[in-house]
Amino acid sequence: MHGLYLLWWVQERHIPPPIVAGILAAGDLAVTLLEIPTGWLADRFGHRLSLIVGSLVQVAGMLCCWLGQGVPGVLAASLLVAVGDVFRSGADQALLYESCAALDRPHEFQRIEATARTVQLVAMVGLVLAGGAIVQRWGFAAGWCVETAFCAVGVIIACAMVEPPARGDERESDAAATPPAADSQPRAYLWALLALIAPAALLAGAATAATFWVQTTGDADPGRMTAFVAAITLAEAIGSMIAARLPARGARSQSILAGAGAVVITAALAHSPALVPAVVALAFLEGLAHPLRAAAIQRLATDGVRAQAASIASACDKVCATVALTLAGFAGRR
């Protein structure tokens, strides 16, 4: 249902697009407020436990998306999905990095993270297309039923994971520069973290706004919309596939990717027929930027704050997405 939830709320539940945009922005705000606390909880009580809790809440969120009525139902669904997201956000990357470190292969994190993201996105393409076919043949109820079942499988997978043993801090140095330690140089550490986080966050905000415009303007049937979402998901997967083969990169590469995104969105605003190709290009840049950023953040962070560092990045992403989504909703209305 990844490609159809906006159609479900706008066309089937008859909720105006500006209200949907506001509710989604409220969910992003909840993510922003909860990202760092849940990152601390994950570092404190275990990344595996955080993934299990987040997956359970995600199931509840999908049920609410399906069965919720009116604006309150959409709001409850958005908030539940947000809570599920924040419990998993950061914990997954921290668990992967610490698992690589436990095997004395921390340098493998970027390749594994990017490859896993590629597989996830390619699978998403198939699921999006399958979701469109299911909805067209059997209706939205069948689509939501299948979506909820997949989320339940996620709970089983999270329970099957293993927390690696605790290790001393053996941070891998960045290929571009030696990162400052969080404990000895806190101010320099925060600035270095911000330099890594901000470019991809701005890029994600631009992609969010452009995607919302395409999905909520004009008359789009489920088949065309799922094809569009599949195309941008595939473009993001291609970006992640390329990132898996790149050497370690730092903040400068992130700034270059964000600059390319600014050129793309400016061209789309100046020439509206270029909006759909612009969204595809932005998705490709996102797919390239995020695995590189995730690896750079984990190289920069120290043990005990890895999930928090990744959560700070996700919180910044959500701040940009909240602002972009709100502006996109009202700009599209006008």
N, C-alpha and C positions, 0 to 999 in steps of 0.2 A: 504493500500500500504506500510505499515511499513516494511514488509518483502520482498518487491519487488522493491523498488526504486533504489537499486544498480543494479539489473538486468535490469531495465528500462534504466538506463543511459549507462551501459556498453554494454549490448547485443542489445537493441533496438535503442539507440541513437549512438552507436558505439564510445563511448568516452573511451579512455584507462584508466584502473584502477588507474595508478599513478596520472593522471590528476583529476580524480574523488576524489581521496584521498586528493589532494592538494586543490580542491575547498571546500570539506567538512571541511578541516582544516581552510580555510579562513573563513568559516561560524563560526567555533568555535572561531577563533580569534576575529571576530566581537562580538560574545557573551561575550568574555572575556573583551573587551574594553567597552561594553555598560552595563554590568551587574550592576555595582555599580551606575552609573548615573541614570539608570532606577529604581533601588532600592530606590534611594533618591527621585525621582519623585513620586514613589508609596507612600512612607511615607509622602511626602509633599502634594500631591493632592488627595490621596485616593487610596486604594488598589483595590476597585471595578472598578474604572475608568481605572486603569492600566490593569486589566484583560480584560476589554472590548476592549481597544486599541490593546492589544496583540492578541486577538481572531480575530479581523478584519484583522490585518496584516497577520495572519496565513492563512486566506482564500485566500488572494492575493498570498501568497507563494505557496499554493497548485495549484492554477491556473497556476502559472509560471512553477512549476514542470511538469505539464501536457502539457502546450502549448509552453514552451520555447524551442528554437532551439539551438543546438550546445553548445559550451563551455560558451558563454555569457548567454544563457538561464539557464544553470545549475548554473552558478555563481549568477545570479539574484535570482533564486529560493532559493539557499542556504542562501543568505543574508537576504531575506525576512523572511524565516523561523527563522533565527537567531534573527531578530528584534522582531518577534512575541513571541519567546521564552523568551527573556529578559524582555519584559513587563509583562509577566505572572510570571516569576521566582521570587521567594521571596514574591511577593504580595499575592499569594495563601496561603502560610504558615502563613504570618503575619495576613491575614484576618481571617484564621481559629483560630489562637491562641487568637487574640483579641476578637473574637466571644465567645470562651470558657471562656475567662476572664470576659466578660460582663455578662456571666451566672454564675459566681463564680465557674467555673469548669476548671481552667487552667491545672490541673493534667490530664484531659481527652484528652489533645491534642495528646499525643503520640499514644494512642489507636485509636483515630479517624483518625489521619494522616496515621497510618499503615494500618488500615482497609480500608480506602478509596484507598490507594495505591494498596492493594490487589485486591479490586473490579476492579479498573482500569486495572490492569495487567491481571486478569482473563478475563475481557471483551476484552482486547487486543488479547488474544489467539484466542477467537472466531472470532474477526474481521480479524486477520491475516489469519486464515484458510478460512474465507469467501472471503477475498480478493484474495487468490490464486484460489479459485473455480470460482470467477467472471472473473478473467483474463483468466483462461484456457477456459472458456465457451464463453465469449463475447469479450475478448481482453483487452488490457491495458487502452483504452479510457474509457470503462465502469468502470474499477477500480478507475481511477482518478476522474471520475464524482461522484461516491459514496463517495470517500474520501473528496472531496470538500464540498459535502452536509453535511457530518458529522461535518466538521469544522464550517459551517454556523450555525449548531445547537449549537455549543459551544458559538457563539456570543450571541444567545438568552439566554442561561443559565447564562452567565456572566452578562447580563443586568438584569436578575431576582434576582441577589444577593443584599444583604443589607449591608451597612457599619455599624458596631456597633458603639455606642456612645463612645466618647473619655473618657478615664479613667486615673486616676493617676497610676503611676508605682507600681505594686504589684507583683514583680517578685517572682516566685516560686524557692526555692533553690534546687540545684542539689542534688540528693541522694548521689552522690559520694563526693561532696565537695561544699562549699559555693562559688559561682562564684564572681569574682571581678566586680564591677560596671563599666560601660564604662565611666561615667563622673568623678568618683573619682579616679580610677586607670586605666587610658587609656592604659599604657604599659602592665600591667598585664592582662587586658581584651583582648588585641590583641593576646598575647601569648596563653591565654586560648582558644581563638577562633581558632587560628591556630592549636592547638593540637587536637581540635575537627574536623577540616576540612580536614587536610592533609591525614590521613589514608584512608578515603573513596575516596578521590580524586585520590590517587595512585591506589586504587583498581579499580576505574572506568576506568582509563587509560589502565590498563592491560586487562580489559574486552573488551574495545573498539578495541584494537589491535587484540586480538584473534578472535573476532567476524568478523572483516574485513577480516582477512586471510581466514576464513571459507567461507565467502560469495563471495569472488572474485577469489578464486583459483579453478581450475578444471572446469568441465562442470556440472553445476547444473541447473535442470529444475525448473520452478516456484513451482511445487508441493512439491518437496523435500526441496526447500529453505523456503517455508512458514512453513513446518513442523518443520524445524530446528529453525526458529525464534519463532514459537509457543512454542517449548520446552524450550528455554531459558527464554521466557517471563513467562511461567508457573513456572519455577524454581525461578525466581525473586519474583513472587507472593507468593510462599510458604515461602520464606524468610521474606517477609513483614507480612504475616499472623502470623508467629512466633513472630516477633517483637512487634505485637499488644498485646501480652500476657506477655511480659517481663517487669520487673520493670524499672525505670529510670536508664539509664546508662550514663557514662561519657567518657572521652578521653581514658582511659585504655582499655575499651572494643573495641573501634574503632581501636586501635593499634593491638589488638589480631586478629581482623577480617582481617586487612590488612596483617598481618603476614601469616595467613592462605592462603590468596590470592597469596602471593609471593611463597609459597610452591607449589600451584596448577600450576601457570604459569611456574615455573621452571621445573616441571615434564613434562609439555606439550612440552616445548622446547627440553627437553632431549629425548622425545619419541613422535614423531609427530602423531602416531595414537591416542594418548590420547588428541589431540587438541579439538575435539568436546566435550567429557566429561568435559574437563577443562573449556570450555566456559560455559557449564551448571552450573558447580560448582561456577564459578565466578559470574554468574548471581544470584545464590542463596545468595552468600555472599553480593552482592550489595543490594538485596532486604532486607536483614537483617540489613545492616549498615545504609542505608539512613533514614528510619523513626527514628531510635535511634538518629542519628546525628541531624535530624531536630528538634526533641524535646529538645535535649540538647542545641542547639543553641538558641531556643526561650526562654528557661529558663535562659540562660546567658544574652540575649539581654535585652534592656530596651525599653519602649514605645517610638516611634518616630524613632527608628533605626532597627526595626525588619525586615522589607523587605530588608534593606541594609545588615544586617548580613547574611540573607539567600542568598542574591545575591553574597556576597563575597564567600560563600561556592560554589555556582554554578560556579562562575568565576574560582576558583581553579580547579574545576572538568573539566572545559573546557580547561584550560591550559594543564593539564595532558592528556586530550583526544586529543588535537591538536598535541602535541609532539608524542604521541603513534600512532595516525592515520597516521601522515606523515612518521614515521619510518616503520609502517606496510605496507604502500603502496609501498615504494621503496624496502623493504626487500622481499615482495611478488613478485615484479617484477624480482628481482635477483634470 
